[in-house]
Every structure is written in C-alpha cells, then in structure tokens.
Amino acid sequence: MNKTYKLTLTAMMIAIGTVSSSVVAIPIGFTKVFPIQHFLNVLSAVLLGPVYAVSQAFCVSVLRNLMGTGSIFAFPGSMVGALLAALLFAKTKKIYHAVIGEVIGTGIIGAILCYPIAAFFLGQKATLFGFIPLFIFSSFAGALLGFIILVVFLRKKVVQVGAADEVNILKTK
C-alpha cells in the first residue's frame, strides 16, 4: 500500500470520526463515550499500521475537542488504544488481537491515564477506576463493530491485509 493511499484512507477515517461525533457521542458524567472512534482505531490499526492509527486517533480527538463534541479524555484513550491495537495486529496478524489491544489500551490503560488529567486539569476528584467501566463498554462496542466489518471485508475481498497466508482471522497457533 503506497503512502498516498494510506494518507487518503487516514484522512477519510478522520472525516468520518469527526462528522459522526456530533451524532454518536454519548455524554456520561464529564466524559463523552464515542464507540465510532474505537471502530476506526481497529480499522486503521489493521489496514494502516501504528503510525497512521495513532495519527488518526489524535486528529479526530483534536477536531472533536475543537467542535465541542469531545473531551480531553479522548486523547489518552483513543491514542493508547490505537497504538496497542496496531502493535498487537502487526505482531500476530490476527484481527481479534487488534480488538483486544483496543479494549485493553483504551478501556484499561487509557482510562487509568485519564485519572491524573481529571485531577489536574478539571480539579475533579474522580476515582481511579471510575473511567474503566465507561471506557471498556465504549471500546468493546466499537472494536466489535470494527472486527465484524473487517471480517466481512476480508471475506468479500474488499480489502487485503498483507499476503493471504499472513491473515488468520479466527484461528490461533
């Protein structure tokens, strides 16, 4: 896949993430859960790799915050999730590992990283594990959607991920 194609696909994902954030974002407390971001993280992790996945997550977070449809908590959650999803997929070439990476990266690690942000920037006395259930729910829903879409795309030969023998969707070695 050439660089122009990757940049174009990343830009399209950023546009989808930004536009859909005004429709799908769910405000809960001082966070706004956004399952579409996790869907895009899994797609970009599998189709584009770590650099583009993290860049996509960062750009969507910036634009959502500028538009008022996101919160500062979008940064650690989405970026860590995208990175872990992409690294696990790059290592194993298994889509479900990208899903697991997204859920752990966003749902647990990203949620824990939000605690100091809440305490420092917002002056909120948030519980350390208060973000985890919300982030896990959002990331699992979006990552599952990403998994389903990728499986359908691969079976219908809409996209190709590496050589045919590298992609192993459901089997474990």
Backbone torsions as a table, in degrees:
resi	resn	phi	psi	omega
1	MET	NA	125.9	-177.0
2	ASN	-81.5	167.6	-174.3
3	LYS	-63.7	-40.0	179.8
4	THR	-61.7	-43.1	178.5
5	TYR	-62.1	-44.2	179.4
6	LYS	-63.9	-42.2	178.0
7	LEU	-64.4	-40.1	179.4
8	THR	-66.2	-44.8	179.0
9	LEU	-64.4	-39.2	176.7
10	THR	-63.5	-44.5	178.7
11	ALA	-61.9	-38.6	178.1
12	MET	-65.1	-40.8	178.6
13	MET	-66.2	-38.5	176.3
14	ILE	-62.0	-43.8	179.3
15	ALA	-63.4	-44.3	178.7
16	ILE	-61.9	-45.1	179.7
17	GLY	-63.7	-39.6	-178.3
18	THR	-71.9	-47.1	-177.7
19	VAL	-67.8	-42.5	-177.4
20	SER	-72.8	-15.3	-178.9
21	SER	-67.0	-23.1	178.0
22	SER	-81.1	-10.7	-179.0
23	VAL	-107.3	-38.5	-168.8
24	VAL	-104.0	-17.2	-177.6
25	ALA	-63.3	134.6	-176.4
26	ILE	-115.6	108.7	179.7
27	PRO	-74.3	123.7	176.0
28	ILE	-134.3	112.6	-176.4
29	GLY	64.5	-133.2	178.0
30	PHE	-100.2	18.5	173.0
31	THR	-114.7	164.4	173.8
32	LYS	-131.0	104.3	-179.0
33	VAL	-75.3	143.3	-171.8
34	PHE	-144.0	85.1	-176.6
35	PRO	-59.2	-26.9	-179.6
36	ILE	-62.2	-33.9	178.3
37	GLN	-61.3	-39.4	-178.3
38	HIS	-72.8	-34.9	172.7
39	PHE	-59.5	-48.3	179.3
40	LEU	-65.7	-35.1	178.2
41	ASN	-62.5	-43.7	179.6
42	VAL	-66.8	-44.1	178.4
43	LEU	-59.6	-49.3	-178.1
44	SER	-69.7	-32.4	177.6
45	ALA	-62.7	-43.1	-177.3
46	VAL	-78.3	-43.9	-173.7
47	LEU	-84.6	-27.2	-170.2
48	LEU	-120.8	-27.5	-179.4
49	GLY	101.2	175.4	-171.6
50	PRO	-61.0	-45.4	-175.7
51	VAL	-63.8	-47.1	-179.0
52	TYR	-70.8	-35.4	179.1
53	ALA	-64.1	-46.7	179.2
54	VAL	-67.6	-39.0	178.1
55	SER	-62.6	-42.3	177.9
56	GLN	-62.0	-46.3	-179.5
57	ALA	-63.2	-40.9	179.7
58	PHE	-65.1	-47.0	-177.7
59	CYS	-64.4	-41.4	178.1
60	VAL	-63.8	-41.0	179.2
61	SER	-62.6	-43.7	178.5
62	VAL	-61.7	-49.8	-177.4
63	LEU	-65.2	-39.1	177.4
64	ARG	-63.6	-39.7	178.4
65	ASN	-68.2	-39.3	178.0
66	LEU	-65.6	-32.7	179.6
67	MET	-85.2	-10.4	-179.0
68	GLY	82.5	12.4	178.9
69	THR	-101.8	3.8	179.6
70	GLY	-130.1	178.3	175.5
71	SER	-129.7	170.2	-179.7
72	ILE	-63.1	-19.9	-179.6
73	PHE	-73.9	-8.7	177.9
74	ALA	-67.0	-29.3	-175.5
75	PHE	-66.4	-61.0	-176.3
76	PRO	-64.9	-39.4	-177.7
77	GLY	-63.6	-54.6	-174.6
78	SER	-68.6	-39.4	-175.7
79	MET	-72.3	-42.3	178.6
80	VAL	-66.9	-41.7	178.3
81	GLY	-61.4	-45.1	179.6
82	ALA	-63.0	-41.8	-179.6
83	LEU	-64.9	-49.5	-178.6
84	LEU	-65.0	-39.4	177.5
85	ALA	-61.3	-45.4	-178.4
86	ALA	-67.5	-41.1	-179.9
87	LEU	-66.5	-42.4	178.6
88	LEU	-66.4	-39.4	177.5
89	PHE	-67.3	-42.2	179.9
90	ALA	-61.1	-35.8	-179.3
91	LYS	-73.9	-40.5	-171.0
92	THR	-109.0	-22.9	-174.4
93	LYS	61.5	30.0	176.9
94	LYS	-116.0	125.1	-175.5
95	ILE	-63.2	-38.2	-178.9
96	TYR	-65.6	-23.0	173.5
97	HIS	-69.9	-33.0	174.3
98	ALA	-65.3	-39.0	177.7
99	VAL	-63.7	-46.7	178.7
100	ILE	-61.8	-42.1	178.3
101	GLY	-61.8	-40.3	178.7
102	GLU	-65.1	-45.3	-177.9
103	VAL	-67.4	-43.8	178.9
104	ILE	-70.5	-44.6	-177.8
105	GLY	-62.9	-44.7	179.7
106	THR	-86.0	-51.4	-171.7
107	GLY	-66.6	-32.3	-177.6
108	ILE	-112.3	-61.1	-175.6
109	ILE	-66.1	-48.5	179.2
110	GLY	-61.1	-39.2	178.9
111	ALA	-64.7	-40.3	178.3
112	ILE	-66.9	-37.1	178.2
113	LEU	-67.6	-21.4	178.8
114	CYS	-74.2	-22.8	-177.9
115	TYR	-59.3	-52.4	178.8
116	PRO	-64.2	-30.1	177.5
117	ILE	-65.3	-45.4	179.1
118	ALA	-62.3	-42.3	-178.5
119	ALA	-69.0	-42.3	-174.2
120	PHE	-80.9	-55.5	-173.7
121	PHE	-78.1	-38.1	-174.9
122	LEU	-100.4	-11.0	-178.2
123	GLY	66.0	18.2	-178.6
124	GLN	-83.8	141.0	173.5
125	LYS	-93.0	78.4	-179.4
126	ALA	-89.3	148.6	174.7
127	THR	-77.4	147.2	-176.4
128	LEU	-58.0	-40.3	-176.6
129	PHE	-99.9	14.3	178.7
130	GLY	-69.9	-27.9	-178.7
131	PHE	-82.8	-26.0	-170.7
132	ILE	-58.4	-50.7	-178.7
133	PRO	-59.8	-41.0	179.4
134	LEU	-65.2	-45.7	-177.8
135	PHE	-67.9	-39.2	179.3
136	ILE	-64.7	-45.0	-180.0
137	PHE	-59.7	-48.8	-178.5
138	SER	-64.2	-46.7	-177.4
139	SER	-68.6	-36.5	178.9
140	PHE	-66.2	-44.4	-179.9
141	ALA	-60.9	-48.3	-179.1
142	GLY	-68.7	-41.0	-179.6
143	ALA	-66.6	-36.9	176.9
144	LEU	-64.0	-41.9	175.9
145	LEU	-61.2	-43.2	177.5
146	GLY	-61.0	-41.5	178.4
147	PHE	-60.9	-48.1	-178.7
148	ILE	-60.7	-46.7	-179.9
149	ILE	-61.8	-44.3	-179.2
150	LEU	-64.9	-40.8	178.7
151	VAL	-62.4	-44.6	178.5
152	VAL	-63.3	-45.8	179.7
153	PHE	-60.6	-41.5	-179.7
154	LEU	-68.8	-41.1	-179.9
155	ARG	-68.1	-34.4	179.0
156	LYS	-87.2	0.8	179.9
157	LYS	59.5	36.3	175.4
158	VAL	-76.9	-39.0	176.3
159	VAL	-126.7	161.0	175.6
160	GLN	-130.0	131.0	179.6
161	VAL	-111.7	102.1	-179.3
162	GLY	65.0	-162.4	176.3
163	ALA	-74.1	155.6	-175.3
164	ALA	-58.6	-33.4	-178.9
165	ASP	-79.0	-10.6	178.4
166	GLU	-82.5	-28.0	-175.9
167	VAL	-85.8	122.7	178.8
168	ASN	-135.9	99.0	-168.9
169	ILE	-73.6	-55.7	-172.1
170	LEU	-110.6	-21.3	-176.6
171	LYS	-78.2	150.2	173.0
172	THR	-114.6	151.4	-179.6
173	LYS	-96.8	NA	NA
